[in-house]
Amino acid sequence: MAEASARSRAAESVAARFTRIMNASTSRWGMLTDPPVLALATGVLFIAFLASLRIEAAASLVPIFGALAALPFVVGVVVSIGLLGARRRVIDWLAGLPFPIENLNAVLNGLGEGLEITFAATYPPTAEVNVLLDAVSPDTFVTKSPAITEPEVTPAERPVFEVRIGVVDSTRNPTASNHQRYARVRALVDTVLVPLHAQHAVVEVRIK
């Protein structure tokens, strides 16, 4: 029953239907479905195909260049089909976490600069958190931590940490940076926040 409830909560926290961009963000191969990437690769290979038609010495290579010109489109279609289960895989991950993640849609759409982590009561020292974050990426670190000096607070004073995700958007290949951001968030949650939760209960994580 608890598992069904966690899965229902996870399903409600993300879009009911993923767009191409959202699907692509979940995979390192997602950039192969990016229209500009496909257009560029197809254009280069198509020019080679046209050149082979004009060069008599390359006449025997015409069928090969023709097949290569269609290859990027075929690869894009195959990868797109493979990514159709992205939403289910994201929900599987979210449902297995001991705390909710809010606004993951932002990351899936290539947005979000940081994580807002709310602890239930106690919280780890900032320096300790930064060491754990640095193991994931040197570009990830605490940007804001509780002003409370004692690591013990009442429920009404839930401490909040803000953490920089640390992924720079790429203007040339935005789909690749989108996936990098998604992968970074997953790494931060799985390798830093879930272990911390065992010692300092996390109420929720919100993408900002």
N, C-alpha and C positions, 0 to 999 in steps of 0.2 A: 504493500500500500504506500509506504514511504517512497519507494522507488518510482511508483506511478506519479505520485505528487511532485517529486523532484523533476521528473521528465515533463510534466504538464507546465510547471513553473518555467522550465528552460525553454519550452516551445513558445510560451507567451512572451518571453523576453527578447525574441528575435523576430524579424519580419516573417510574415506568413508565407511569403514566396520570395526566394532569392533572385536578384537580377544577375546578369552575366558578370558584372563587376564584383558582386558579393561572392559568387561562386569562385571566380578567378582568384580572389584575395586569399582563399583558403589553401591554395596549392602553389608550389614553386613553378608548376607548368602552366599556371593561369595566364601568364603573359603571352602564351601561344594562341590564346583566343582573342587577343587585343586587335581590333580592326586595323589600326595604323601599322602594327608589327606585321600582320598578315599582308597588308597592302604593299609594304616596302619589300618584303621577301618575294612576293609574287611578281612585283614590278621588275625587280632585278633579274629574276629567272626568266620572265617573259621576254625581256630585252635580249637575253642570251638565246632564247628560242628563235626570235625574229632574225637575229644575226646568223644563226645556223641555216636559216632558209636562204640567205643571200650568199653564203660562202659555199662554193661547190665542194671544197675539200671536207666540209663538215656535214655533207648531205646525209651520211649514214648515222649521224648523231641527232638528227632532227627528232625522231621519236623519243629519244632519251631526254632532250631538252624540253620537249612538249610535256612529258610526264613530270619532270622536275618543276615546271611552271605551275602545275596543278597541286604539287605536293603540299605547300603551305596551307592551302584551303582544306585539303583532306586532313592534315594534322590538326588544324583548328577545330574541325568538326568532331574528330575523334576525342580530343581533349575536352571539348564542351560536353560531349555525352558522358565522359568519365566524371565530370564535375557535377552532374545532376544530383548526386547524392550528398552534396556539400552540406545542405541544411541539416540533414539527418545526422551527419557526423559532428557538426557543431553542437547540436542538441545533445548528442551522446556525451560530449565532453562537458558541457555545462551541467548536465544532470548528475554527473559524477563528482562535482565539486562540493565541498562542505559549506559553501557560502555562495550567494547569488552574484552575478556580474551584470550590472546594468549598463545599457546603452552600447552593447557590443555591435549593434548595427552601424555605429559610427566607424568603428575600425574596419568592418567589412566593406564599407563604402570609401575607405581611404582617408578617414578623418580621425581626429583624436590625438592629442599631444601628451596626455598624462593619465595616471590612475589616481583616483581618490579612494583611499583605503580607510574604512572605518572599523576600529577595534571595539569590542564590547566593553572592556574595562581596562585591563592592563595592556601595555604595549612595549615593544622592544626598544632599546636605545637606538637613536638615529645612526650612530656610527656602525652599529651591528648590522642594521638594515642596508646601509651603503656598501658594506663588505659583501653581503649576499647579492646585491644588485650588480656590483662590479664584476662578479663571476659570470653574470649573464651577458653584460655589455658595459664597457667603460663609459658609454654615452647615456647610461641609465643611472639616475641618482635621486635622492630625496630632495625635493624643492621646498617642502613645507612640512614641519612636524609639530606635534603638540607643544604648547607653551607651558604646560603643566610640568613642574619640576619633579614631582613624585610619580613613579610609574604605577600608580594605583588611583583610580577615579571612580566616581559613582556613575550609574547608567545614564544619568542625565547629562553627564559631561564626557560623552564618548569621544575618545581621541581620534583625530583624523590625520593621516599622512597623505601627502601628495607626492607622486613619483613621476619623473619625466620618462616617457617611453624611449625617446632618443632616436627616432627614425626620421631622416630628412627625405622629404618628397622629391622624387625624380621627375623632371619635366620631360625627359626623353623617353622614360619607360615607367610611367606611373603605376602600372599594374604590378611590376616587380617590387616597388617600394610599398605598395598596398599589402602585398603578401609578407614582406619583411616586417611591417608593423603588426600584422596579425600574428605571425610567428613569434615576434618579440613579446607580445602580450601573453600568449600561451606559455612561453618559457618563464616569464616573470610570475605568472600565477602558479604554474606547476612546480617550479623549482625553488621559489622564494616564499610565496604567500601561503601555499598549502602547508609546507613544513612549519611556518610561523604560526599558523592557525592552531596547531597542536599545543602550543605553549601560550599563545595570546589569541583568544577567539576573535575571528574576523566577522563582522556583521554583514558587510557588503563591500564590493569593489565597484566603483563607477568610472566609466570612461569619460574623460573631460576633453 
